[in-house]
């Protein structure tokens, strides 16, 4: 990874975007390096005229299609992507058909949506580095919403990722040690599930956690680097509830 995210955090040069990573020009992980297995039931998603990579999809398509068997079919519905910004969040939707294992035909076309936010850190040399991407959404075949967070690759996998609700402060690393914080009752802990060009952590959100996410007006995401220093990244919740609950546009 280019530059030091910790140094960038200390200078406070963080840019925020509700757009997906491909809109930012960020690098896309390869299918072999960025799969996320969030599948609870085996499904098959078929899109006409293109094959979406079975990976994290670099958040250029959807974090929540990752790990599924994806294929092309002349009989499937055309791909229909929409991206709408709500404050500091973006609602990204895809029109798909889902074919469950054992079914002869795919089901009716339906939209899969997620809401995302990306934060970038500006390095001393002027280069921009992606610091954090978060997405919340679910597949139609599942009951729970999931939160998925992408961090830089050089992180301590043992500590996971913590999302603190009602907290927008930044703790700078202390000399020779990491930022430490006492867990709070409404903290959401995500477990790393894969690492490649980026590391990815996720969690199945409970109804109570999802409700708290909708209600809070500020949050912070904390993860520890391999050098022992922790990053506490303020996360804007402006537009989150609107993006999550808005009806997707029809095109």
Backbone bond lengths (Angstrom), bond angles and torsions (degrees), N, CA, C in turn:
res aa  C-N    CA-C-N  psi(-1)  N-CA   C-N-CA  omega(-1)  CA-C   N-CA-C  phi
1 X - - - 1.451 - - 1.521 109.23 -
2 X 1.314 117.91 141.56 1.434 121.89 -178.12 1.514 109.53 -84.77
3 X 1.372 115.61 131.26 1.444 119.57 175.61 1.511 112.39 79.40
4 X 1.338 114.39 179.14 1.451 121.32 -177.56 1.518 109.35 -117.88
5 X 1.334 118.06 111.51 1.461 119.94 -179.92 1.514 112.57 -59.45
6 X 1.347 117.13 -33.23 1.457 120.19 179.99 1.514 110.43 -63.77
7 X 1.350 116.56 -43.77 1.456 120.31 178.91 1.515 110.90 -63.44
8 X 1.310 116.56 -39.56 1.462 120.32 179.61 1.518 111.07 -65.89
9 X 1.335 116.99 -38.04 1.449 120.25 178.35 1.519 110.69 -64.20
10 X 1.349 116.20 -37.56 1.454 120.36 -177.95 1.515 111.45 -64.63
11 X 1.321 117.29 -31.88 1.456 120.99 179.42 1.515 111.56 -83.95
12 X 1.329 117.17 -12.80 1.456 121.00 176.74 1.505 114.44 77.17
13 X 1.339 118.23 13.54 1.454 120.77 -178.36 1.518 109.25 -87.92
14 X 1.313 115.80 82.95 1.458 121.53 -179.01 1.514 108.56 -122.08
15 X 1.310 116.21 129.90 1.461 120.15 175.55 1.511 108.76 -109.09
16 X 1.328 115.42 148.29 1.452 121.41 -174.33 1.516 109.22 -120.88
17 X 1.310 116.22 142.07 1.454 119.73 177.62 1.503 109.77 -145.36
18 X 1.318 116.03 140.85 1.459 121.23 174.41 1.509 110.59 -91.19
19 X 1.334 117.75 -3.94 1.449 120.93 -177.63 1.515 110.32 -80.56
20 X 1.329 116.67 159.09 1.448 121.27 179.49 1.515 109.83 -75.79
21 X 1.337 116.55 164.66 1.445 121.58 -169.22 1.513 112.86 -62.58
22 X 1.329 118.12 -36.58 1.448 118.49 -179.15 1.518 111.20 -65.49
23 X 1.347 118.12 -29.81 1.452 120.67 176.05 1.518 110.45 -67.18
24 X 1.348 117.30 -28.25 1.450 121.67 -179.94 1.512 112.22 -83.62
25 X 1.317 116.96 -10.56 1.452 120.32 -177.80 1.504 112.99 81.92
26 X 1.319 117.43 16.12 1.454 120.95 179.95 1.507 111.00 -73.94
27 X 1.353 117.14 157.85 1.459 120.77 -179.01 1.509 111.32 -69.48
28 X 1.321 115.99 147.87 1.460 121.60 -179.78 1.513 110.14 -101.91
29 X 1.332 118.97 126.25 1.453 121.14 175.95 1.516 110.54 -63.27
30 X 1.318 115.36 151.77 1.452 120.20 177.40 1.509 109.30 -81.67
31 X 1.350 117.98 158.07 1.460 120.19 -179.23 1.512 113.12 -56.93
32 X 1.343 117.19 -33.73 1.451 119.49 -175.32 1.514 112.31 -75.52
33 X 1.362 117.58 -20.23 1.448 119.82 -173.67 1.519 113.80 -103.20
34 X 1.333 118.95 -15.47 1.447 119.39 -171.42 1.530 115.04 -129.08
35 X 1.341 120.02 36.91 1.463 117.21 177.51 1.521 111.40 -76.61
36 X 1.334 116.82 143.18 1.461 121.29 171.79 1.520 107.52 -122.88
37 X 1.303 116.21 123.93 1.454 118.72 179.08 1.522 109.34 -93.98
38 X 1.340 116.60 98.72 1.463 120.43 175.72 1.521 109.59 -117.69
39 X 1.333 115.36 16.40 1.463 120.28 -176.53 1.518 110.36 -77.00
40 X 1.321 117.26 127.29 1.459 122.16 174.85 1.526 110.85 -105.55
41 X 1.300 117.30 -23.79 1.454 122.15 174.28 1.514 107.18 -136.17
42 X 1.338 116.55 138.21 1.454 119.10 -178.26 1.523 109.70 -68.60
43 X 1.312 114.76 123.67 1.456 120.32 178.77 1.508 109.55 -132.53
44 X 1.305 114.36 166.38 1.452 119.87 178.11 1.517 108.82 -134.13
45 X 1.302 115.98 124.85 1.451 120.88 -177.57 1.514 108.61 -110.27
46 X 1.324 114.89 125.43 1.453 120.37 -174.25 1.517 109.29 -118.55
47 X 1.321 116.72 126.05 1.447 122.65 179.18 1.521 109.11 -122.48
48 X 1.319 117.39 139.62 1.452 122.57 -177.45 1.523 110.75 -76.54
49 X 1.356 115.45 138.09 1.455 125.12 170.33 1.524 115.05 70.78
50 X 1.329 119.67 2.45 1.456 118.97 175.82 1.516 109.92 -158.26
51 X 1.310 115.55 152.73 1.462 121.08 177.10 1.517 108.01 -112.71
52 X 1.320 116.13 118.82 1.451 120.23 178.03 1.523 108.34 -80.95
53 X 1.294 116.90 135.33 1.460 121.31 -177.38 1.522 111.17 -63.11
54 X 1.339 115.01 136.94 1.465 119.68 178.65 1.518 108.61 -81.89
55 X 1.284 116.30 78.28 1.453 123.09 -176.92 1.502 107.94 -151.79
56 X 1.301 116.94 -166.59 1.453 120.63 172.43 1.509 109.66 -64.07
57 X 1.318 116.85 -17.82 1.456 124.65 -178.33 1.513 110.74 64.42
58 X 1.329 116.23 18.89 1.460 122.53 173.93 1.513 112.34 53.48
59 X 1.342 115.56 20.06 1.449 122.48 -176.89 1.519 110.24 61.30
60 X 1.337 117.18 13.65 1.454 119.51 174.38 1.517 109.92 -79.41
61 X 1.305 117.13 -21.89 1.452 121.07 176.60 1.504 108.97 -120.16
62 X 1.331 117.12 -76.74 1.456 119.56 179.98 1.508 109.89 -157.28
63 X 1.339 116.27 134.39 1.451 120.34 175.19 1.517 110.47 -72.39
64 X 1.307 117.29 -18.23 1.452 120.96 -171.08 1.517 113.26 -99.46
65 X 1.330 117.86 3.14 1.456 120.99 170.95 1.517 110.27 -95.37
66 X 1.331 116.22 -4.21 1.444 120.60 -175.47 1.518 110.87 -66.16
67 X 1.336 115.61 144.32 1.447 120.91 177.32 1.510 113.82 84.43
68 X 1.326 118.54 -2.19 1.455 121.35 179.68 1.519 110.43 -94.51
69 X 1.330 116.27 157.83 1.455 120.74 174.33 1.519 108.14 -78.75
70 X 1.331 116.49 113.94 1.455 121.13 -175.36 1.516 109.85 -113.36
71 X 1.323 116.91 141.21 1.457 119.99 -177.79 1.508 110.48 -153.02
72 X 1.345 115.36 171.42 1.444 122.38 175.42 1.521 109.82 -99.61
73 X 1.322 114.85 153.35 1.450 119.35 174.06 1.516 109.33 -156.15
74 X 1.331 117.20 135.78 1.456 120.35 178.18 1.520 111.55 -68.34
75 X 1.322 117.09 -19.41 1.457 120.71 -177.59 1.524 112.89 -95.21
76 X 1.324 116.68 -4.20 1.455 119.44 -177.25 1.523 110.41 -81.20
77 X 1.344 115.29 166.67 1.456 119.79 -178.38 1.521 109.92 -72.77
78 X 1.323 117.95 151.99 1.461 120.20 176.84 1.518 110.53 -64.44
79 X 1.332 115.54 147.86 1.454 119.45 175.10 1.519 109.00 -65.79
80 X 1.322 117.10 137.50 1.459 121.41 -177.51 1.518 108.22 -142.99
81 X 1.338 116.47 92.16 1.453 121.78 -177.39 1.522 110.45 -94.68
82 X 1.316 116.48 140.93 1.460 121.46 173.29 1.519 108.88 -134.95
83 X 1.325 116.98 144.47 1.453 122.88 175.56 1.521 108.29 -135.11
84 X 1.326 116.76 121.87 1.459 122.38 -179.19 1.524 108.19 -128.14
85 X 1.330 116.65 132.30 1.458 121.62 -179.62 1.522 111.08 -89.59
86 X 1.324 115.22 138.03 1.461 122.85 174.20 1.524 106.67 -131.26
87 X 1.313 117.59 100.29 1.454 120.15 -176.48 1.518 110.54 61.41
88 X 1.331 116.46 -123.77 1.464 121.48 -179.60 1.522 112.78 -94.64
89 X 1.326 117.29 9.28 1.458 121.88 178.89 1.515 110.36 -118.63
90 X 1.319 115.62 159.62 1.457 121.26 178.22 1.523 109.14 -129.24
91 X 1.322 115.93 134.09 1.464 121.38 174.10 1.524 107.80 -95.40
92 X 1.329 115.55 119.49 1.470 121.06 178.76 1.519 108.65 -114.77
93 X 1.334 116.55 126.12 1.466 121.43 -177.19 1.518 110.82 -127.02
94 X 1.319 115.55 149.83 1.455 122.88 176.47 1.523 108.86 -131.80
95 X 1.326 116.42 136.97 1.461 121.69 175.70 1.522 108.42 -89.97
96 X 1.328 116.95 120.64 1.459 121.10 -173.96 1.524 110.41 -138.53
97 X 1.325 114.64 164.87 1.458 122.10 166.14 1.516 107.85 -114.04
98 X 1.304 116.60 136.62 1.457 121.84 -179.18 1.518 108.96 -111.25
99 X 1.333 115.09 124.68 1.463 120.83 178.41 1.521 108.75 -113.45
100 X 1.315 116.58 110.38 1.451 120.87 179.84 1.519 110.04 -73.59
101 X 1.314 115.33 152.26 1.458 120.77 179.72 1.531 109.64 -59.73
102 X 1.327 115.88 129.42 1.451 121.23 -179.59 1.508 114.09 97.42
103 X 1.338 117.03 -17.00 1.463 120.22 178.13 1.522 109.89 -81.90
104 X 1.325 116.41 138.84 1.463 120.54 -179.63 1.518 111.90 -73.45
105 X 1.321 117.05 -31.77 1.458 121.48 -176.86 1.530 110.10 -130.15
106 X 1.325 116.50 151.72 1.464 119.09 174.94 1.517 110.97 -69.18
107 X 1.314 116.05 159.56 1.453 120.74 179.25 1.515 112.09 -76.76
108 X 1.317 115.41 -174.00 1.452 120.58 179.98 1.527 110.32 -67.48
109 X 1.334 117.23 151.16 1.470 120.06 177.19 1.529 110.95 -58.40
110 X 1.306 116.07 137.91 1.457 121.36 176.98 1.517 109.26 -149.20
111 X 1.304 115.68 160.76 1.458 120.28 -177.49 1.525 110.91 -99.55
112 X 1.325 114.95 137.21 1.454 122.49 171.22 1.519 106.89 -108.80
113 X 1.332 116.72 127.14 1.461 120.78 -176.00 1.526 110.95 -125.54
114 X 1.314 115.13 152.28 1.453 122.88 172.27 1.517 107.63 -142.50
115 X 1.329 116.64 158.72 1.459 120.84 173.56 1.520 107.84 -116.11
116 X 1.331 116.99 138.41 1.457 120.95 -172.50 1.522 111.38 -134.91
117 X 1.322 114.27 156.75 1.460 122.32 171.17 1.524 107.87 -146.97
118 X 1.322 116.66 137.66 1.461 122.61 179.93 1.521 109.70 -123.71
119 X 1.330 116.71 136.63 1.452 121.93 175.68 1.519 109.16 -120.00
120 X 1.331 115.94 136.17 1.458 122.46 179.52 1.520 110.20 -116.82
121 X 1.327 116.61 149.19 1.462 122.37 175.87 1.522 108.75 -112.62
122 X 1.331 116.64 132.89 1.458 120.77 178.88 1.516 109.71 -90.34
123 X 1.336 116.60 126.27 1.447 122.05 -179.59 1.530 110.68 -80.30
124 X 1.333 115.99 167.51 1.459 121.14 179.80 1.521 111.98 -62.25
125 X 1.339 116.77 -29.14 1.462 120.01 179.94 1.524 112.33 -84.65
126 X 1.318 117.03 5.35 1.455 120.51 178.30 1.513 114.10 91.99
127 X 1.329 117.12 -9.86 1.457 120.64 179.17 1.533 109.99 -71.50
128 X 1.323 115.48 148.61 1.458 121.32 178.38 1.520 110.08 -104.85
129 X 1.311 116.33 129.26 1.459 122.19 179.73 1.521 109.60 -118.11
130 X 1.335 116.10 132.22 1.454 118.80 175.06 1.525 109.39 -67.98
131 X 1.306 116.16 125.51 1.456 121.46 -177.00 1.518 111.84 -99.42
132 X 1.324 116.30 -38.61 1.457 119.70 -172.85 1.519 109.81 -160.32
133 X 1.318 116.26 138.12 1.463 121.76 169.68 1.521 107.82 -132.92
134 X 1.326 116.16 134.72 1.459 121.15 179.02 1.521 109.17 -127.92
135 X 1.321 116.11 141.83 1.463 121.65 176.87 1.521 109.02 -137.40
136 X 1.323 115.70 144.92 1.466 122.37 175.95 1.521 107.75 -131.21
137 X 1.321 116.79 130.88 1.461 120.56 -179.29 1.516 109.95 -179.82
138 X 1.328 115.87 -173.70 1.459 119.56 178.01 1.519 109.40 -156.20
139 X 1.331 114.49 159.62 1.455 121.70 173.26 1.525 109.15 -89.74
140 X 1.324 118.10 150.07 1.468 120.33 179.36 1.519 113.16 -58.91
141 X 1.330 117.54 -28.84 1.462 120.56 -176.84 1.522 112.69 -79.98
142 X 1.337 117.39 -2.79 1.457 120.57 -178.31 1.521 110.13 -117.82
143 X 1.321 115.49 158.53 1.458 121.00 -178.12 1.522 112.72 -93.55
144 X 1.329 116.92 -30.79 1.453 120.87 -173.60 1.524 112.49 -96.43
145 X 1.326 114.53 143.10 1.459 119.59 164.91 1.520 108.30 -72.31
146 X 1.323 116.29 152.48 1.455 121.48 176.83 1.513 108.94 -125.08
147 X 1.313 115.81 148.29 1.455 122.33 170.76 1.520 107.65 -109.54
148 X 1.322 116.80 131.95 1.460 122.78 -179.68 1.523 108.07 -126.66
149 X 1.325 117.01 130.42 1.463 122.09 -179.05 1.518 109.60 -124.28
150 X 1.322 116.90 132.26 1.461 122.88 172.68 1.521 108.93 -104.94
151 X 1.336 115.82 132.76 1.460 122.52 177.68 1.522 108.84 -124.34
152 X 1.350 117.99 172.34 1.466 118.96 171.33 1.524 110.70 -58.99
153 X 1.320 116.51 164.45 1.464 120.72 -174.37 1.525 113.00 -77.26
154 X 1.325 117.66 -28.77 1.467 120.31 -173.31 1.526 111.45 -88.60
155 X 1.334 115.01 61.19 1.464 121.00 -178.19 1.523 110.44 -115.11
156 X 1.329 115.77 161.12 1.458 122.22 175.01 1.528 107.89 -82.90
157 X 1.323 116.32 107.26 1.462 120.60 -175.01 1.524 112.71 -67.73
158 X 1.322 117.09 -23.40 1.465 120.32 -174.90 1.524 112.40 -68.90
159 X 1.324 116.88 -27.38 1.464 119.78 -174.03 1.519 113.26 -90.55
160 X 1.334 117.71 -14.16 1.454 120.60 179.26 1.518 112.62 66.45
161 X 1.317 115.36 -160.43 1.464 123.07 -179.33 1.522 108.01 -125.56
162 X 1.315 116.80 136.78 1.461 121.51 179.13 1.521 110.12 -118.78
163 X 1.325 115.86 129.17 1.457 121.32 173.91 1.525 107.64 -106.88
164 X 1.331 115.93 117.40 1.460 121.81 -179.94 1.519 108.87 -101.90
165 X 1.314 117.42 123.02 1.458 121.93 -178.21 1.520 110.46 -90.59
166 X 1.331 115.84 144.66 1.454 120.95 -177.55 1.505 112.77 74.27
167 X 1.338 117.08 23.91 1.466 122.20 -176.65 1.515 108.61 -138.38
168 X 1.325 117.56 120.30 1.461 121.37 179.13 1.516 112.28 -124.41
169 X 1.349 117.38 12.28 1.457 120.65 -177.29 1.512 111.00 -80.08
170 X 1.338 116.18 162.17 1.457 122.63 176.92 1.517 108.31 -117.02
171 X 1.319 118.04 125.05 1.457 122.60 174.66 1.513 108.90 -99.97
172 X 1.343 117.49 121.25 1.451 119.88 177.32 1.526 109.29 -81.05
173 X 1.351 117.72 142.88 1.461 120.54 179.59 1.518 111.19 -60.73
174 X 1.320 117.18 139.32 1.448 121.04 175.38 1.513 109.50 -83.72
175 X 1.325 117.11 155.76 1.454 121.42 -175.52 1.522 110.55 -62.89
176 X 1.328 115.29 124.19 1.452 121.22 176.08 1.509 114.41 75.47
177 X 1.318 117.46 9.47 1.459 118.91 -178.50 1.516 108.98 -151.46
178 X 1.311 115.94 173.33 1.457 120.90 -178.89 1.516 109.99 -101.16
179 X 1.308 114.98 160.90 1.452 119.88 171.81 1.520 108.42 -66.57
180 X 1.307 117.14 131.60 1.458 120.40 177.97 1.522 108.80 -120.37
181 X 1.288 116.28 143.06 1.462 120.78 179.94 1.517 108.81 -143.79
182 X 1.324 115.97 139.50 1.451 119.98 177.51 1.526 109.27 -73.70
183 X 1.327 117.61 134.01 1.471 119.71 178.10 1.522 110.91 -60.18
184 X 1.321 115.49 143.89 1.456 121.48 178.22 1.525 109.07 -109.94
185 X 1.328 117.01 156.42 1.472 119.79 -176.81 1.523 113.88 -57.22
186 X 1.337 117.11 -32.29 1.463 118.92 -176.94 1.521 112.95 -98.64
187 X 1.335 117.38 13.55 1.462 120.03 174.93 1.527 109.87 -66.52
188 X 1.319 116.09 144.61 1.461 122.50 176.47 1.522 107.88 -113.43
189 X 1.331 117.38 119.70 1.462 122.43 -176.47 1.524 110.40 -101.47
190 X 1.330 116.30 124.32 1.460 122.42 179.23 1.522 109.39 -107.70
191 X 1.317 116.43 143.44 1.461 122.86 -179.18 1.519 109.80 -104.23
192 X 1.329 116.34 134.23 1.461 119.94 176.15 1.524 109.84 -65.48
193 X 1.328 115.42 136.03 1.457 120.25 -179.20 1.520 112.47 -118.74
194 X 1.328 118.02 -18.73 1.457 120.09 179.61 1.518 110.05 -163.62
195 X 1.322 115.42 153.98 1.463 121.59 175.11 1.515 108.99 -138.90
196 X 1.302 115.87 140.72 1.452 123.24 175.64 1.502 106.91 -155.77
197 X 1.309 116.99 -115.27 1.452 120.69 173.46 1.529 110.20 -67.07
198 X 1.316 115.50 -30.68 1.457 123.44 172.30 1.520 107.57 -132.80
199 X 1.342 116.98 164.39 1.456 120.96 172.03 1.524 108.54 -104.80
200 X 1.321 115.36 145.40 1.458 120.84 -174.29 1.521 110.23 -127.94
201 X 1.336 115.27 130.77 1.463 122.07 176.49 1.522 108.45 -121.84
202 X 1.332 116.63 150.21 1.464 118.16 178.48 1.518 111.24 -149.53
203 X 1.327 114.35 170.53 1.456 121.37 178.28 1.523 108.41 -157.97
204 X 1.338 115.66 144.66 1.459 121.00 170.14 1.521 107.28 -83.10
205 X 1.323 117.03 117.80 1.458 121.43 -175.65 1.526 111.13 -79.11
206 X 1.304 115.94 136.46 1.462 120.17 172.57 1.529 108.68 -77.18
207 X 1.319 116.27 165.81 1.462 119.87 177.49 1.527 110.87 -60.23
208 X 1.331 116.09 -37.83 1.465 120.24 -179.83 1.526 111.06 -66.55
209 X 1.339 116.74 -41.87 1.460 120.01 178.87 1.525 111.44 -65.01
210 X 1.326 116.39 -41.08 1.457 119.89 178.85 1.529 110.67 -63.84
211 X 1.319 116.80 -39.18 1.457 120.58 178.90 1.525 110.57 -64.24
212 X 1.342 116.58 -41.15 1.460 120.26 178.75 1.526 111.14 -65.21
213 X 1.320 116.99 -38.17 1.464 120.54 177.31 1.524 111.09 -61.62
214 X 1.317 116.60 -39.32 1.461 120.57 179.94 1.526 111.65 -69.93
215 X 1.340 116.64 -30.51 1.459 120.08 -175.20 1.520 113.51 -86.26
216 X 1.325 118.31 -31.16 1.455 120.49 -171.80 1.524 111.80 -71.08
217 X 1.330 115.84 148.04 1.456 120.16 178.47 1.521 112.67 -104.23
218 X 1.327 117.03 -2.16 1.461 121.06 177.40 1.521 109.51 -155.95
219 X 1.318 115.54 157.02 1.463 120.91 -179.85 1.523 108.83 -158.86
220 X 1.310 115.66 167.89 1.458 121.49 175.96 1.520 108.38 -144.47
221 X 1.322 116.26 146.62 1.458 122.48 178.21 1.524 107.98 -116.76
222 X 1.335 116.61 126.97 1.459 121.74 -177.10 1.518 110.31 -119.56
223 X 1.343 116.36 134.27 1.462 122.26 172.74 1.516 108.30 -146.96
224 X 1.331 116.03 155.33 1.460 121.43 -174.62 1.519 110.46 -105.80
225 X 1.340 115.88 136.72 1.451 121.77 176.83 1.530 109.58 -82.75
226 X 1.336 116.49 166.09 1.460 120.74 -178.86 1.523 112.22 -65.76
227 X 1.336 117.81 -23.42 1.462 120.06 179.04 1.525 112.28 -80.01
228 X 1.319 117.32 4.45 1.453 121.47 176.81 1.506 114.81 93.37
229 X 1.313 116.95 -8.89 1.461 120.33 179.82 1.525 109.76 -88.02
230 X 1.304 115.79 144.99 1.462 121.14 -178.66 1.519 110.28 -107.96
231 X 1.306 115.12 146.09 1.459 121.90 174.14 1.518 108.69 -109.21
232 X 1.308 115.70 128.94 1.459 122.15 174.39 1.521 107.06 -115.00
233 X 1.325 115.92 105.87 1.461 122.13 -171.33 1.526 109.56 -102.00
234 X 1.335 118.55 120.92 1.464 119.88 176.93 1.517 110.87 -67.43
235 X 1.309 115.98 135.60 1.462 121.86 -177.51 1.522 108.91 -118.38
236 X 1.317 116.74 120.71 1.461 120.07 177.41 1.525 109.76 -74.42
237 X 1.311 116.31 134.57 1.461 120.99 176.17 1.526 111.48 -103.82
238 X 1.318 116.58 8.55 1.461 121.19 179.39 1.526 109.98 -64.33
239 X 1.303 116.52 117.57 1.459 121.45 178.46 1.511 114.75 90.93
240 X 1.342 118.23 -3.74 1.469 119.91 -176.46 1.526 111.53 -62.48
241 X 1.328 117.14 -52.46 1.462 120.27 -177.48 1.522 111.01 -61.90
242 X 1.325 116.39 -41.37 1.464 119.76 179.93 1.521 111.09 -63.37
243 X 1.337 116.74 -41.67 1.465 120.47 -179.56 1.518 111.51 -67.18
244 X 1.341 116.47 -37.74 1.464 120.58 -176.19 1.524 111.86 -73.89
245 X 1.314 117.08 -32.93 1.465 120.42 -174.18 1.522 113.79 -100.76
246 X 1.324 117.99 -9.75 1.466 120.62 -177.52 1.521 110.94 -68.43
247 X 1.308 115.84 141.98 1.463 120.26 174.14 1.518 108.61 -69.41
248 X 1.337 118.29 133.40 1.469 120.05 -179.33 1.516 110.94 -65.98
249 X 1.334 117.03 145.88 1.465 119.33 177.97 1.518 110.97 -66.71
250 X 1.297 116.68 151.69 1.461 122.52 178.12 1.514 107.90 -105.69
251 X 1.347 115.73 127.77 1.468 119.13 179.30 1.506 110.10 -136.24
